Amino acid sequence: MKSRTFNKTRLATSLSLILGAVAAMPAVAQESEEKELTAGDFEVIEVSGIRESLTKAMLTKKAASGVVDAISAEDIGKFPDTNLAESLQRITGVSIDRSNGEGSRITVRGFGPDYNLVTLNGRQMPAASIEATSASSSRSFDFGNLASEGVSAVEVYKTSLAAKPTGGIGSTVNLVTAKPLSNPGLTASASVKGVYDNSTETGSKVTPELSGIYSQTFNDDKFGIQLIGSYQERDSGSASAETGNGWYTIKGDGGDWGSLPQDTFENPPQENDVYSVPRNLAYNFNEFRRTRTNGQLTLQYRPVDNFTSTLDYTYSELETRTMRQQISTWFNGQPVYGEYTQGSNTEGSVIGPVIYADNSGSDVGLGTSDFTRVNENNSIGVNFEWLVSDRLELELDYHHSTAEAGPGDNLGSDNVISGVQFDRVLTEVDYSQDFPVMDITYADGVDGLDPSRMLTSGTSFRNSYMKSEIDQIQFSGKYYVDEGILGSIDFGISAIEVDNRSAYSNAQRDTWGGYGAPEDYPDDIFIQQDLPSRFDDILGSNGGSLEPFYYASSMQDFLSAISAIATANGDNLGPCGTELCMDPNYSTDRRTTETQWAAYVQANMSFEIGTMPANLVVGVRYEDTDVESTALVPEYSTIAWTGDNEFTAQAVGNQFTSLDGGYDHFLPSVDFNIEVVEDLIVRASYSKTITRPSYQSIQGGLTIGELARFNGGTGNAGNPNLLPFESTNIDLSTEYYYGEGSYVSIGYFDKSVDNFIAQDSYTDTVFNLPNPFGGPRYQEAVEALGTDDATAVRQYFVDQGYTNADGQIVGIAGEDPLMPYTIIQDINADTRNVDGFEMAVQHIFGETGFGVIVNYTTVDGDVTYDNYNTNKGEAPNQFVLPGLSDTANAVLFYEKDAWEVRLAWNWRDKFFASGFDGNGERNPIYVEEYSQLDASVRYQAMENLEVFVEGINITNEYQRTHGRHPNMLIGVYDGEPRYNVGVRYNF
């Protein structure tokens, strides 16, 4: 572990010294993106006429050094997709995650969002995200925060160069913005688009998107100004069925919580079968209202031909309001009858439910949520480029960038008020098809859901916040040697400080037995809604026993009713007294400062082997990173038994603890290509790259979840001494260019990952918290009642006065057993290997106007999950790299005269997403195979006027996730098509 740390003052001093050393530089070279394009070191897919652009793409790919793909705009403000992620998924080996029906984060060659670094004009970008019930720990960049109008190109570097920043073992993605001096003269355009989204039930099905571009140069093109702005609104909705609290896994036919009775289940588990029982099932109905505002201002000054200065500012704000209604049931491990799939009673046998019935007598939950999240990004930078002589170019770049995400108001970043009706006596679920059909049996004399019997129970108002701040300075140069085989040498140094804060609090009321009485809640605040019609596109949703309706309520109606009860009773509901709100005082607060120093040198060589022209790029990059991590650690006194199977740790205070760490790396890279025969190119690349651990992994303390179950809770411990993933990469590829705009290529990649960061867990009675469940008072209650029914036992505690002054059932130190917690901690594990093939074909059918692009990527690795391993007792814990999957794309296009038509199909195979399900237990989550068809039609109506129609997910596909067995549903998510209709006019 490194003992030294660097604070802001030291970094700022260093930066000022570097700035001072080059302050006298009087001039600049050409635009950086122009240099990249003329260097011919990446594949560019232009959109200025498909055939012409694909021919250019073929030529630049042929001349490339390394494996780099890109998509570029036809001109300023005309990127091929509104969403950058949805464009990137067309690139070989790139797949995306979707949020609210839009692309958000990318996976490259099987490595998920956290393993890909995103830069803006070569600058490392901060990222901030929100988690529903915890502090965020992700470094991944959400492309949904940025509109595409201000981006002129996106470059995906799949192989590493010493001159490029590291941080992504999957890829480095560079977003390139337009510059006014690259577009001399006056350029102006405006675009108006209407988005039609049929998925919304309560919002506007048609919403506007507006964008405008102004770029002009003055004084003989020595000064330029560019202003780009966009404003977008979108209302959408979604319906899902989810086992949000996960599955409880059991092996064999022995007794355990939730174990199946052998005599009432068809195909009951045998001694060597592994199975799981659900903890809950919920139908969720979401409405989203998204508003996105983007702006860019760029100023450039080129007083002489060899010097250019650039000042740029980029701003984005994404505000998303989520309104959710839910009908749900909790299962307390009391299965009564049903059917499971047939097991083999041998090692590896995992069985899943077909019919599952549980007679947990409790409530039907009718949750209501209404919360707003705001993501704001700011980046300001200055760049100087100086062509010192014919042999030497120098560049200095500095930027300060922030990303901040948090709640939009005092109702928090996520919330729920649980409406309830306490008449459920049995719940049956049919898991035989994609959709789980839930059938609820009500108490005698109760004819289903009835507003006159409804009230509320517990509430939760969560406050998740994240802010990332980056200061970075980079000094680089290129020296042209032009002697022998050595053409040029690249060199540079950089310093970067990344400050990240992730925080979370939860204002939760554990009044799960109900608050007030049904008569305290007006019947008319509960609005009946049809249920089956919301899922009519999902296989199995037409089950005859499906609940026919649910009841929706507005958040404001619930807030008013609860506040009225609290005022009448003199109750304190939390931080805002008799009003419900989030808690501004964080219980989880992680603060991390990473100081990174880097230097590189890279030699660029050209020569011939026999008569075969060849290029060789050899470089090395040195990086040194210091980590200082501080975390707020809550302190607890005891456990309160707040619900039948709900136990809450009682906090009594908190304190900050700090830990330090660090590491350094030499990262070599070698890229070689040779034209074996005319139009046949062979490439080979070798490099080492790193990806840094998540912020949660390196937090400086241990935290536990406040809510636990009868058998324990979960927590997380940080490890700032974690080393980053270190990947040794080998790439081999062959490309044959056989005609105008047509080629075929095949490539192989291999990544051997050291310091593989995996999650391990251990069980301990952290904080020594006494738990009333299982203690002497509990045993007394069971003996007196002759049953261990949780509701009855809790009532016995109350009747006997076994409560504290607040009426809570709490553990007694020295008398009750201590609550066990499963603590999850990241560790550096063994080396793992990932490899795969990339294949692509691009063909233009002569002068017909038709063409096709097809690519396919296979990914494999020695990191598979064993579903038979329950991760309990003596069984070893497992770790798996999430996101590994095969992907494919097929694009059919037609371009002739004024028409341009595209059909794009994207496919991703099943992949492992997580090793922990909703209850924090070690259970896998798999995302099932998914494909989507998009289409676009453009017509050049006039010289300056274009009309277009775009369709996303036009075949109305839905997504599904499951656990150890396909019948163990995690979630099924309805999908709806989205259409854009618009015009674009160039002035």
N, C-alpha and C positions, 0 to 999 in steps of 0.2 A: 504494500500500500504506500502511495506517495504521501508524504507529510505536508508538502508545500501546497498552498492555494494562492490564487490570484484574485484580487478584488477589482472592482470597477476602476478605482483610482489608478492602479498599476496598469491596467489595460489601456485606459484613456491616455495615460502618459506615454505609453509605447506607441499608440496610434498617432499621437501628436508629433512624436519624434520622426516617425516615418513620413507623415504628411509634410513636416518641415523640410525633410531632406529632399523632397521632390517638388517643393512649392515653386521653384524657379523654372520648372519645365515649361517651355513656351508653346508647345504644339501637340497635335493629335493625328493619329492615322485614320483610316476609313472606319466606318461603323463596324462593331464587332460581329454583328450578324452577317454583314456583307462578306467579311473575311471567312467566316465559317462556310458560307455558300460557295464562294469561289474556290475554297480549298478542296471542295468535292469530297468531304469525308463523311457524308451521311446521305441516306436515301431520302428524297423529298417527294411527297405526293402533292403536286400542284392541283389547283382546282380551276384554273383558267382554261377551260376546255379539257375534257377528260382525256382525249387521245393525245393531245399535245403534252399534257401534264404527265401522263404515264410514260411517254417516250423520254421526257426529261428525267423522270424518276429512274428509268432503266439506265440511262447514261450516268447519272450521278451515283447510283448504286454500284455500277461497274467500276467507277473510279474511287470508291470509298476505301477508307482505311479503318478496319475494325467493323463491328456490327452496330450500326446506328440507324434507326428509322425516324422519320419525321412526317408531320403533316403541316402544310403551310396554307395561308390564306391567299386567295386570288389577288386581293388588294386590301387596303386598310378597312377593317370592320366587316370583312366577309369571310369568316371562318366557316368551314363546311357544316358544323353543327353548333347549335346554341350551347350545348353542354360539352366541355372539353373532354370529359371522361368518355362520353359516348362516341367521340371521334377516335380516341385512343384505342378503344376496343377493336377497331378494324386492323390494327397493327398486329403482325404475327407474334404470338406469344403473350399478348396483353389481354386480360379479362378484367371485368369491373364488378364492384359491389354497387347495389342500387339502394337509394333512400328516397322514400316518397315517390317511387316510380322514375327517378332520374339517376343517372350515373353519379357516383360520389367519389369512390376510391378505387385504385387500380391494383391488380396483381400481375406481376411480370414473371414469366417462366416458373409459375408456381409459388413465387414469393409474394406474400401479401403486402398490404398497404404500408405497414411499419418497416418493411425492408426495401422501400424505394424512396430515394431522396428527391425532393422537388426544389428546383431553383428558379428564380426569375432573373433573366438576363445574366445567368451565371452566379447569382447571389442566393445563398441558402435562405429559404423562406421559413418563418415560424408557422406553427399550426396550433390551432386551439379547437377543441371539440368538447361536447357535453355527453356524459353518461347519465342514464336515467336514475340510478340508485347508488352511485358512487362517484368518487373523484376520477376524472379522466386521467389516463396514463399514456395515451397514444401520441406518437410523433407524426402520424400519417396526415397528409394534406388532403383536404376535401375539395375536389374540383368544383363542387356545387356552389362554393362561395364566389367563384369568379365567372362572370359572363365572358363569352368568347370574343366579343367585338374588339376588345383591346389587345388581343393576342394575334400576332402575325404568323407565329410558327410554334409548334411543340416538337421538341427533339427528345427521343428516347435512346439513351446510350446504354446498350446491353453489354458492351465490353468496356473495360476501364482504360483510361489514359492517365498518366501521371499528372497531366495538366488540368484534369477535371477533378472537382471536389468529390470526396468519398462520403459514404454514409448509407449507400444503398447497395446491398449485395444482389438485389434483383435488377435494379437499373437506376440510372440518374435521369430524371425528367427535367428538361430545361424549357421554361416558357419564355418565348422571345416576344417582346413588344415592338411595335412599329416606331420609327424615328422620323421626324420631319425632314431632315437633310437627306434621308434615303429616298424621299418622295418629293423632289424639288417642284416648286410651283404651288398652285392652289389645288387642294383636294378636299372635297366635301361630299357627304352623302347622308341620307336619312333612311331609316327602315322602320316600318310599322308592321306589326305582326299580331294576329289574333290566335290565341291558344285555346283549342276546344278540348275539354277534358270531361268526359261523361262520368268519371268516377265519383265526383262530388255529389252529395245528396242535399246539402244545405247552402253551398257557395254558388258562385257564378260559374256556369259551364264554359263561358267565353271570357277570357281575361286578356289584357293588353301587354305587349312588349314593345318598347320604343328604344331606339338608339340613334345616335348622331355622331358624325365625325367632322372635324375641321382641322386641316393641316395646311400650313402655308410657310413659304420661305421668303425672306426679304434680303435686301442689300446684296444683290448678286449671289444669292443662295449662301450667304455667310451666316445668317441667323434664321432659325426656324422655330415655329411654335406648333404644337399639336394638342388638341383637346378631344377626348373621346368620352362619351357618356352613354349610359344605358339604364333603363328602368324597366323592371319586369314584375308583373303580378301573376300569381297562379293559384287557383283554388283546386284542390283535389281531395280524394278520399280513398280509403282502403278498408277492407274487411278481412279479418283473420281469425283463425281458431288456434289457440296456443296453450301449451302446457308450460306456462311461464315459471312455475315453481319446480319444474323438473320431475325426475323419476327416481324412485327409491329402488336400488338394485339388490337382489337377493339370490343366493346360490342354494340349489337343492330344495328338498322338501321339509327341512327342519323349521322350527319355530323362529320367527323374527317379526319385527314390526311390519305389518302389512302383508305377511305371508298368506298364501292362498289356501283355503280349506280344500282338502283333497276330494271330498265327497260331493261338492256342489259345483265344481268347475270341470268342464270337458277338457281333456288333455292337460291335467294338472302337472306342475313341474315334478320331475324325478330327481333323484339324488345328484346327478351330474349336470342338470340343466341350470342355466342362468336366466333369470327373468327380472322384470321390473314392474312396479305398480305406480300409477300416476299419483301425484300430490294434488293436482287440481286440473281444471279445464275451464278456459274462458273464451268467449266470443267477443272480439274487440271491433268496434266500429269507429274509425278515425276520420276526422275532417281536418285538412291542412290548409292554411292560408299563408302563402309565401310571398314575401316582397324582397326583391334584390336590387340594390343600387350599386353601380360601379362607375368609377371615374378615373381618368388618367390625364395628367398634364405633363408634357415633355417640352423642355426648352433646350435648344442647341445653339452653340456659337462656334464658328470656324473662322477665326480672324485671318489665318493663313492656311495654305493647302495642307500643311503637315501637322496641324494641331486642331483637335475638336474637343470641346467641353460639353457635357450633357448633364442637365439637372432634370430629374424625373420624380414624379409623385404618383403613387397608385393607391386608390382607396376602394374598398368594397364593404358592403354591409348586407347581411342576409338576416332577415327577420322571419321566423317561422312560428306561427301559432298552431297549436294542436288542440283539438277538441275531441275527446274520446268518450264513448259510451261503452259499457261492458256488462255482460251477464256472465256470471262465473259460479263455479261450485268448488269447494275445498273437500279433499278426501283425507280422512284421518286414519288411514290404514285399516279399514274395516270391510274388506271384500266379502261378499256374501254368495255370489254366483257368477257364472260366466263361462268363457271359453278362451283358451290360448292355442297358438299354433302347436303342431306336434313336434316334440323334442326327440332327440335320439338317445338321451341319457349317456352321452359320451363327451369326452373333453372337446370343447368348442361349440357345444350345443347352446344356442341362445334362442329363446322363444319369446314371442310377442303376443299382446292381447288381441283377441278378435271381438269378444264381448267382455266388458268389465262392469260389474255392479258393486257399488259401495253404499252401505247404509248409515254413513255418518250423518246423524241427525243434526242439522244446523241451518244456516241461512242460505238463501239464494242471493248472491252478490250482484248489485246493480251499480257498479262503479261509474263515477263521473270525473272527468279530468278536463282542465282547461288551462293551458300554460303557454308561455311565449319564450322563445329563445332568440338571442341576438348574437350573431357572429360579426365582428368588425376587424378588418385588416387594414393596416396602414404601412406604406413603405416609401421612404424618401431616400434618394441616392444621388451621388455625384460621381461622374466618370471623366477622366482625362486620358486622351490618347495622343501619343506624340511619335511621329515618324522622325526619329533623330537623324537618320541617314538612310542611304539605300540598303544598309545592312542591319540597322537596329530599329526596332519598334519597342516602345514602352507604354504601359498602361497602369493607371492607378484608379481604383474603384473603392468607394466607401458607401455603406448604406446603414440605415437604422430602420428596422421593421418590427412591427408588433402584430400579434394576433390575439384577440380577446373574445371569449365566449362566456355568456352567462344568462341569467333570467332577464326577461323584459320588464317584469314588475314584481311586486312583493308576494305574488302567488307562487313564485319559485320557477325553477327550470323543469320541474316535473311535479305533478301532484295527483292526488286521488281522494275523493270523498266516497266512502262505501255506503251506498244505499243498500238496504237489506230487507228481506222478508223471512222471518224465522219459522218456516213451515215445511222445510225440506226433510223428508225421511229416507229417501233412497234416490240414487242417481245411477242410471245405466248409460254406458257409452259404447257405441258400435265403432270399432277401429278397423273394420274390414276393408275400407276403401280409403282414398286420399283424404277425405273429409271425415272428422269424428262426429258422429251423430249423438247428441246429448239428449236424454229423455229423463225428466225430473218427475218423481212421484211426491205428491204433497200429502200433508197430514189429512186425516179423515175430516170431511166437512169443508175442506178448502179446495176451491175449484181453480187451481193455478194462481198466477200472479194477480194480486189485488191491491190497488193503490191505497185502499183504506187500511191495509195491514203493513204498510211500508214505513220505515224510518231510516235513520243512518246509524252507522257504528263507528269504526275507526277512521281516522284521516291521516294523511301523510303529505306534507308540503316540503319538497326537497329543493335544496339550493346548491347546484353544482356550478363551479366557476373554474375557468382556466385562462391563464394569460401567459403567452410566450413572447419574449423580447430578444432580438438579435442585434448586435453591433458587429459589423464585419468590415475589415479593410483588406484589400488584395493589391499587391504590386507584382506585375508580371511583365515579361518581355520576350522578344524573339530576335535572335541574332542569326542572320543569313551568312553561312559559311561559303557555300558553293565551291568547295574544294574536294575533289575525289568523290566518294559516295555520300559524304555528309552534306546535306542541303541546308539544314538550319538546326538551331538549338533553342528550345523553349525553356524558360526558367521563371520562378516566382516564389513569393512568400505570402503568407496570409495569417491574420489573427482574427479570431471570432470568439465572442462571448455570448452564450445562450443562457438567459435567465427564464426559468419556467416556474409557474405556480399553479398547482392544482388543488382545489379546495372543495369541501362538501359539508353540508349540514342537513339535518332532517328534523323538522318539527312534526313529530308523530304523536297522535293520541291513540292509545291502545284500548279504546272503549268498544272492543269488538262484540261485547254482549248487547250493544245498542245504546244510543244516547237519546234521552227523552222517551216519548211514547208515540205510536203512530198518529194519534190525534194532534200532536204538535206539528205535523207536516201536512200542509194542504194537499188534498188529493189531486188537485189540478196541476201540481208541479211535476207529476209523473205522466209522461206522454207515451202512449202505446205505439210501438213501431213493429212492422212486419220483420220477421227474422229470416225465413228461408230464402226470400228473394235476394238478400244480400250475398248469398253464396251460390246462386244458381249456375255459375260457370265452373264449379269445382266438382270433380267426380265424387259421387256419394252424397252430395248435399240434398238430394231429393228423397232422403230416407223419411218414411211416413211417420216415424216417432219423433222427429226433430221438433224441438220446442217451437211453437207457432209464432211467438212474439216475445218482445222484451220491452222494458220501459226505460225511456230516456228522461233525463232531467238537466236543467241548466246549472252551471256552477254557481251562478249568482243566486238562484232560488235556494240552493242548499246552504250557501253562506249566510243568507238572511235568516233562514229558519234556525240554523244552529246557533247563530249569534243571539237570536231572540230567546232561545232556551237558556243559553249561558247567562244572559243578562237577568232573566227571571230568577235563576238559581244562584246567581253570584259566583259562577264558575270562571276559572281562569283557563282559557283554551291554549295558552302558549305565549310566544313573544309579544303578541298584539292584544293581550287581555281577552276580551270577549269577542274579538274578531280572529278569524283564522288567517294565518300568513306564514311565510317561510321564516326560518331563523337566520338572521344575518351573521350570527356568531358561528364560525365553522368548527365542527368537531374533527374533521380531517383537513389538514392543511400541509401540503407538501411543497417545499421550495428547493429548487435545485439550480446551481450555477455550474455550467461547464465552460471551461476556458480551453480553447483549442488553438494550437500553433501548427502551422504546416509550411513545408518548403518542398519544392520539386525541381527536377531538371529532366529534360526529355530531348533526345536526339532523333531527328527525322532524316532518313537515308533513302536514296534511290540508286538503283544499279541494275545490271543485267546478269542473269545466270544463263550462259550461252547466248541464245537469242531471245530469251524470255525476260521481259521487263518485270522488275520486282521493287517493292517498297518495304522498308523496315522502320518501325518506330519503337524506340527503346527508352524507357524512363523509370524513375523511381520517385516516390513521394514519401516524405516523412511526416508523421502526425503525432503530436503529443497532446494528451487530454488530461485535465485535472477536474475532479468532481467534488463539489461541496454540497451535501444534501442535508436538509433540515426538515423535520416532520413534527407536527403537533400530535402528541400521544395522549388520548383521553385516559382518565383514570376512573375506575368503577368500584362500587362498594358491594353490590349484591345483585341477585337475579329476581325479577318480578314475574310471577306467573300471570300473564295478562290475557290469555285466551286458551281455549282447549289445548291447542298445540302451539302456543306462542309464548315465548319467554324473552323478556327484555332486560338487557344489562342496564343498571342504574348508574348513570354517570355522576361523578362528584367533582370533576375538575379536569384540567389537562395541563400539559407542559410540552415545550419544544425540546427535542433531542437532535444532535447533529453528528454526522459521520462523514469521513473523507475517503476518497479513492482516486484512482487514476491509472493510466496506461499509455504506452506509446507503441507505434508500429512503423516499420519500413514496408512500403507497399510497391513492389515492382510491377511493371507492365511491359509486355512485348506484343506488337501487332505486325504481322507479316502478310503480304499478299503477292501473288505472282500470276501472270497471264501465261498459262501453260501453252495454249495455242490460241489463235485469234478468237476472241469472244468467250473463252473459257477461263474463269478466274477461280483460283483456289486461295483460301484465306486460313490463317491460323493466329490465334490470340492466346496470351497467357497473362494473368493478372492476379493480384490479391486485393480484396476489398473488405470493408467492415461495415457493420450496421450496429448502431449503439442501442443499449437496452432501453426499455420503456421507462418512463418516469416513476411508475409505481414500483418497478423492479429495484430501482436504486434509491427509494425513499429512505430517510434516516430514522425509521422507527417501526413499531408494531402497532397495528390497529385491528380491532375486531368489529364485526357487524353487530349492531345493537340487538337485532332480532335473532333469536335462536329457536331451536325445536327441542323436544323432550330429550333427544339423544345428543344434543350438542349444537354448537355454532361454528362459524368460520371466521377467519381473520387473515390478515396479510402482513408479512414482515419484509422489510426492504433489505437490499444488499448492495450498497454503493461500491463495493469492491468487485462487482461483476465485471468481467472482461466482455468486450463486444463480440458479436458474431465475427469470425474471420473466415472468409471464403477464399479458397484457391480455385481459380476459374480457368477452364480450358475451353476454347471455341474453335471448331473446325467447320468450314463451309465451302461449297462448290456452287458456282453459278454459271449458267450457260445462256447467253443472249443470242437467240436464234432468229430474230426478226424485228422489224420496226415496232417498238413498244411492247415486245413480247420476250419473256424469259422464264426460266425455271430454276429454282434454287433449292438446295437441301443443306442443312447445317446440323451439327451436333454440339451440345454444350454439356459440360460437366462441372459441378460445383461441390467441392469437398469442404464442409463447414466445420471448423473447429470452434471450441468454446460454445457449442450449441447451448443456447439458453433454454432451459426447460423448467417446468414447475414441479417442485417436490412439496411434500406436506408432512407434517408431524402433528400428533395430538398431544395437547398439554392443557393443564388447568391454569391458563394464564390469568393473572389478576386474582386468583384464588376466590372465585365468586361462588358463594353457596346457592344451591338450587333447591327450591322447595319440593320439586318432583323427586320422589324416591326416598325422601327423608322419613324420620319417625312420624311426623304428623301425616304424611302421605300414607304410610303403612297403616296407621291407625284408622284413617278414613276408609281404606280399601277393606279392612277387616270388619269395620262397623257396617259398611254398606253392602258388602258381599259383591262388589263390582269395582272395576278400575275405570269405569266410564269417566272421562275427563270432566264433563259438565257436572256430574253428580259429586265428584271428589272436590271440585272447586267450590261448589255450594256448601259442602260439609265444612271446608275451611272457614267460609264466611259465617256459617251458623255457629261454629265453635269460637269465633272471635280470633281466629288465627290470621289476623291481618294487621298491618301497621296503621299509623294515625291517618294515612290517606286512603285507607280501605283497600290497600294492595296486599296480595299474597306474595311475600318476599322470603328469600332464603335467610336462614339464621346461621351465622358463622360458628363453627365448631360443632354444629348439630346436623346440618343438612350436607349432602354430598356436593362436591365442587363440580361446577359445570365444565365439561370438556370442550375444547375448541380445536378444530382442525385448522392449523396455521399453514397457509400456502406461502412458499418462498421460492423465488427464482434462484437457480444455481447454474453454474457452467457444467454442462454434461459432456458426453463423449462426442467424437467426430461423427458426423452423418454425411451421406453422399446423396446428391440430387443430380440427375442427368436427364437428357431428353433430346428430341429431334425437332427441328423446325423445317417445314416444307412449304414452298410457295410457288404458284403458277400464275402468271399474268399473260393474257393472250388477247390480241386485238384482231378481229375477223375482217381484215382487209379494209375496204371502203364501205362496208355495210353500216357502220355506225355502232355495231355491237361489240362488246368486249366483256371479259370475265376475269375476276381475280379470286383465287382460292388459296387459302393457307390453312395449315394444320400444325399444331404443336402437341407433342407428347411429353409428359413429365413423369418421372419415376424416382423413387427414393427408398432408402432403407429405414424409413420412419413411418411405419404403418401402425395402426392402433389395433390392439387385441380386444375385441368386444367381450370375450369370455372372461377377461381379467376384471374382477369387480373392484380392484384397488382397495380392498379391505383386508384387515387382518395381516396374514403373512404375505399376501399378494404384493408384488412390487408395483410402485407407482409408475405410470407411463408418461412419456412425453412424445409429442408428434408435432411436426412442422405443419401448421394450418395452411390451407390454400392450394396444396398441390393438386392439379387437375389438368386433363387434356382440354384443349380449346381448338375451335375451328371458326373460320369466317368464309363466306362466299358472297361475292358481289357481282351482280349482273347489271350492266349499264348499257344505255343507248344514248348516243349524242349525234345529232345531225341537224343542220340548219339552226333554228332558234330553240330546239327542244333538247332537254337533258333529263333523262329518267334513270333512277337507280333503285335497285332492290338489294338490300343488305341483310344477310342472315348471320346471326352470331350464336354460337353454341359453346357451352361449358359443361364438362362432365361432373359427376358427383365428386365432392371433396370434403375433407375433414375441416371443420371450422373452429372447434373448441374442445377442450378436454374437461370443461366444467359446465354443467347445466344450470338452470335457474335457481337451484337451492344451494349452489356452491359445492355440490358433491362432484366427485370425479366420475363423470359420465360424459360420453362423447356426444357431439352435435355434428351431424352430417347435413350438408346442403345437397339436395338432389339435383340430378341432371336438369339443365334448363337451356332453352333456346328461345330466340326472339327474332322476329322479322320486322324490319323497318323499311320505309320507302320514301322517295322524294321525287317530285316533278318540278322542273323549273322551265319557264318560258320567257325568252327575251322579247317582250312585247314591243319595245322601242329601243333605240340605241342606248338610252340611259335608264330605262325602266325594266326591271325584272319582276316577274310574278312567280310565286312558288307555293307549293303545298308539300308538307312533310307529315309522315305518319310514323309513330313509334309504337312498337308492340301491336301491330295491326291485327295479329291473330289472337289477341286476348289471352296470352299465356299467364299461368300463375306459378308461384314458387312454393316449395315445400322443404321442410327440414325434419329430421328424425334422429332418434337416439341409437341404442345398440341394435335395434331391430327396426325394419321399416314401419312396423305398426306402432312403435313407440313415438308417437307424434311429438315434435317440439313446436312446429308451427306450419300452417298452410296459409298463404297470403294471396288474396285475390288480386288479379291484375286487370287493368283496363287500358285500351289504346288511348293515345294522345295525338292530336292533330294540330299542326301549325299552318296557318294561311297568312301570307303577307306579301308586301311589295317593298322593293328597294330602289331608290332613285339616286343617281349620281349627278351632282351639279357640275 
